[in-house]
């Protein structure tokens, strides 16, 4: 059964897809060096207080120990911000990664002065990857509308492959972002995973121009989607929320961001009566995609009203609700 894991990381993004093909995709990475050992009492406290992002999950430990993965078919970097490649070096050191997806947007190397939260080795690994000097790794730069085997075509060129479609950026957005680093988020990937249970949208830090293009060029694919990963971890970022009028997600998953930023964003969902949950509330979220829809399981059972708890998945996470296809 295809399964999507929205990993509880802070303050970036990381999602893992286990496809029906047996291949696995990882989209962005954060907290790849975090020591995820937390006492039972402390974890219970975080659960009760709904402060789960204070006990984040190392996605590499999660992939190895929970999922039994040693290999990823593809790593997708939505855009080259450090909170989306925090652990990139560790990923490529500890797992076999067959393919690296990158939009091609360029930025200057960030500062790694004392006190920075990030590791320079991650940037060095990124530069090695985009230069094509990593042995055994195929570097791809798929842009909006790309169709190719394994992503959204079978090996024979037919079918839908792993069901991953690129809705943005196009070449013009990538060029603008490379020419003006302030526009980097406008060249973020917007991916749609068309699973057997429904469509899940991964937009990285997509900003206004990204959404304008994606919603115009791929309205049918994005419209009335089943699950949306909130762009920019749920930060408001002084953005337009007109894209919600098209997407109308049945559920939105918010990552980690300062509450004052997320509260402004929540208001945009509230006024459209769109449901959402956050990593702080839920911890890691697991979505099992079956033929009739998507079953949503959460790490933190305390957010589920007593008497309404559904089935438990293989990890002991409780079912929060079911999203029909």
C-alpha positions in Angstrom: 0.0 0.0 0.0 1.5 3.4 -0.9 2.3 5.3 2.2 3.3 8.9 2.8 5.1 10.0 6.0 5.0 13.7 6.9 7.9 13.7 9.4 7.8 15.9 12.5 10.9 18.0 11.9 11.7 21.6 13.0 11.9 24.1 11.4 11.9 22.7 7.9 10.3 20.0 5.8 10.7 16.3 5.2 8.3 13.9 3.6 8.9 10.2 2.6 6.8 8.3 0.1 6.8 4.6 -0.1 5.4 3.8 -3.5 3.4 0.8 -4.7 6.4 0.0 -7.0 8.6 -0.6 -3.9 10.6 2.6 -4.7 10.9 5.3 -2.1 11.1 9.1 -2.5 12.3 11.6 0.1 11.3 15.2 -0.5 13.6 17.7 1.4 15.3 16.9 4.6 15.6 18.6 8.0 16.9 17.5 11.4 19.1 14.8 9.8 21.6 15.2 12.6 19.1 15.4 15.5 19.5 13.0 18.4 15.9 11.8 18.5 16.2 10.0 21.8 13.5 11.5 24.2 12.4 10.0 27.5 9.0 8.5 27.7 8.0 11.0 30.4 9.2 14.0 28.3 7.5 12.7 25.2 4.2 12.3 27.2 4.6 15.9 28.4 5.1 17.2 24.8 2.1 15.2 23.6 -0.2 16.6 26.4 1.0 20.1 25.7 0.8 19.7 22.0 4.3 20.8 21.5 5.6 17.9 19.5 8.0 19.9 17.4 10.1 20.3 20.6 10.7 16.6 20.2 11.4 16.3 16.5 12.1 13.1 14.6 15.4 12.5 12.8 14.0 11.4 9.4 17.1 9.2 8.6 16.7 7.3 11.8 12.9 7.0 11.1 13.6 5.7 7.6 16.1 3.2 8.7 14.6 2.0 11.9 10.9 2.4 11.3 10.6 1.8 7.6 13.6 -0.5 7.1 14.9 1.6 4.2 18.5 1.5 3.0 17.9 3.1 -0.4 15.9 6.0 -1.9 15.1 6.0 -5.6 15.0 9.8 -5.6 15.7 12.7 -3.3 13.8 15.9 -4.3 15.2 19.2 -3.2 12.3 21.7 -3.6 14.8 24.6 -3.4 18.3 25.2 -2.0 17.4 26.6 1.5 19.4 25.1 4.3 16.2 24.1 6.3 15.3 21.9 3.4 18.8 20.2 3.2 19.6 19.9 6.9 21.1 16.4 6.8 21.8 16.1 3.1 25.4 14.9 3.6 24.2 12.3 6.2 21.5 11.1 3.8 24.0 10.4 1.0 26.5 8.9 3.4 24.1 6.5 5.0 21.7 5.6 2.2 22.0 4.7 -1.5 20.2 7.5 -3.4 19.7 6.8 -7.1 18.4 10.1 -8.4 18.7 13.8 -7.3 16.0 16.2 -8.4 16.9 19.9 -8.5 15.1 22.8 -10.2 18.4 24.3 -11.3 17.8 27.6 -9.4 21.1 29.0 -8.2 22.0 30.9 -5.1 25.1 32.1 -3.3 26.7 30.0 -0.6 25.2 31.0 2.8 27.4 31.9 5.7 28.4 29.2 8.1 29.8 31.5 10.8 29.9 30.3 14.4 26.4 30.0 15.8 24.7 28.9 12.6 22.3 26.1 13.0 23.4 24.3 9.8 26.4 22.2 8.7 28.6 23.4 5.9 29.1 19.8 4.7 25.5 19.8 3.6 26.1 22.7 1.3 29.3 21.1 0.0 27.4 17.9 -0.8 24.7 20.0 -2.6 27.3 21.7 -4.7 28.8 18.3 -5.6 25.4 16.9 -6.5 24.5 19.8 -8.8 27.9 19.6 -10.4 27.2 15.9 -11.3 30.3 14.6 -9.5 28.6 12.2 -7.1 29.3 8.7 -8.3 26.2 6.6 -8.9 23.7 9.5 -8.6 21.7 10.6 -11.6 21.0 14.4 -11.5 17.7 15.5 -13.0 16.2 18.9 -13.4 12.5 18.2 -14.2 10.3 21.2 -14.7 6.6 21.8 -15.0 5.0 19.3 -17.3 7.9 16.9 -17.4 6.9 13.3 -18.2 9.5 10.5 -17.9 9.8 6.9 -16.7 9.6 6.0 -13.1 8.3 9.5 -12.1 5.0 9.5 -14.0 5.6 6.9 -16.7 6.3 3.2 -16.4 9.6 1.9 -17.7 8.0 1.2 -21.0 6.8 4.8 -21.3 3.2 3.9 -20.6 1.1 4.2 -17.3 1.8 6.6 -14.5 5.0 5.3 -12.9 5.2 6.5 -9.3 2.6 9.2 -9.9 4.8 12.3 -9.2 4.0 15.3 -11.4 5.8 18.6 -11.5 3.4 21.5 -11.5 5.9 24.3 -11.0 8.4 25.9 -11.7 8.9 26.5 -15.3 12.2 27.7 -16.9 11.3 31.4 -16.6 10.7 31.2 -12.8 14.0 29.3 -12.4 15.8 32.0 -14.3 14.2 34.8 -12.3 15.2 33.1 -9.1 18.8 32.6 -10.2 19.0 36.3 -11.2 17.4 37.5 -8.0 18.0 35.5 -4.8 15.0 37.2 -3.1 12.8 35.3 -5.6 14.2 31.9 -4.7 10.9 30.7 -3.3 9.2 31.4 -6.6 11.3 28.6 -8.1 10.3 26.1 -5.5 9.0 22.8 -6.7 5.3 22.2 -6.5 4.8 18.5 -6.8 1.5 16.5 -7.0 1.6 12.9 -5.9 -1.3 11.2 -7.6 -1.7 8.2 -5.4 -4.4 5.5 -5.6 -6.1 7.1 -2.6 -6.0 10.7 -3.8 -3.8 13.7 -4.7 -1.2 15.0 -2.2 0.5 18.3 -3.0 4.1 19.1 -1.9 4.9 22.8 -2.5 8.1 23.4 -0.6 8.3 27.1 0.0 6.3 28.1 -3.1 5.4 31.8 -3.1 3.0 33.9 -5.2 4.5 33.6 -8.7 4.9 29.9 -8.2 1.3 29.4 -7.3 0.1 31.8 -10.1 1.8 29.6 -12.7 1.0 26.3 -11.1 -2.7 27.1 -10.7 -3.0 28.4 -14.3 -1.0 25.6 -15.9 -2.2 22.6 -13.8 -5.6 23.6 -12.5 -7.2 20.2 -13.1 -4.4 18.3 -11.2 -4.2 20.7 -8.2 -7.9 21.6 -7.9 -9.8 20.1 -4.9 -6.8 18.1 -3.8 -7.0 15.6 -1.0 -4.0 16.7 1.1 -1.8 19.8 1.0 1.5 20.2 2.8 1.3 23.9 3.8 3.9 26.0 1.9 6.8 27.4 3.8 6.0 25.1 6.8 2.9 27.3 7.3 4.6 30.7 7.6 2.4 33.5 6.4 5.3 35.1 4.6 3.1 38.0 3.4 1.7 35.9 0.6 -1.5 35.7 -1.3 -3.7 32.8 -0.4 -5.7 32.8 -3.6 -4.3 29.4 -4.5 -6.5 27.9 -1.7 -9.6 28.9 -3.8 -8.5 26.3 -6.4 -6.8 23.7 -4.3 -9.5 23.5 -1.6 -7.6 20.7 0.2 -9.6 18.3 2.3 -6.7 18.4 4.8 -3.7 20.6 5.2 -0.6 19.6 7.2 1.3 22.5 8.8 5.0 22.0 9.6 7.0 24.0 12.2 7.0 27.8 12.2 6.7 30.4 14.9 3.1 30.6 16.2 2.6 34.2 15.3 3.4 33.4 11.6 1.2 30.3 11.6 -1.7 32.0 13.3 -2.0 34.5 10.4 -2.0 31.6 8.0 -4.5 29.6 10.0 -6.9 32.4 9.5 -6.8 31.9 5.8 -7.9 28.3 6.2 -10.5 29.1 8.8 -12.3 31.6 6.7 -12.5 29.0 3.9 -13.6 26.3 6.3 -10.6 24.1 5.3 -9.4 21.6 7.9 -5.8 21.4 9.0 -3.5 20.0 11.7 0.0 21.0 12.7 3.2 19.0 13.5 3.0 20.6 17.0 -0.3 18.9 17.5 0.1 15.6 15.6 3.8 14.9 15.5 4.6 12.7 12.5 1.6 12.1 10.3 1.3 8.9 8.2 -1.1 8.6 5.3 -2.0 5.2 3.9 -3.3 5.5 0.4 -5.9 2.8 -0.4 -8.2 2.5 -3.4 -11.1 4.3 -1.6 -9.1 7.2 -0.1 -6.4 8.1 2.4 -6.3 7.0 6.1 -4.5 9.6 8.2 -2.6 8.4 11.3 -0.9 10.6 13.9 1.9 10.1 16.3 0.2 12.0 19.1 -3.0 10.2 20.1 -4.0 12.9 22.6 -5.4 15.1 19.8 -8.0 12.4 19.0 -11.2 12.8 21.0 -11.8 10.0 23.4 -14.2 7.4 22.0 -13.5 8.3 18.4 -10.1 6.7 18.0 -9.9 4.5 14.9 -7.6 1.7 14.0 -3.9 1.6 14.9 -1.2 1.4 12.2 1.9 -0.8 12.2 3.8 2.0 14.2 1.2 2.3 16.9 -0.1 5.6 15.5 -3.8 6.2 15.8 -6.1 6.9 12.9 -7.4 10.5 13.1 -9.8 10.3 10.1 -10.4 9.0 6.6 -10.3 11.2 3.5 -12.5 9.6 0.8 -11.2 9.7 -2.7 
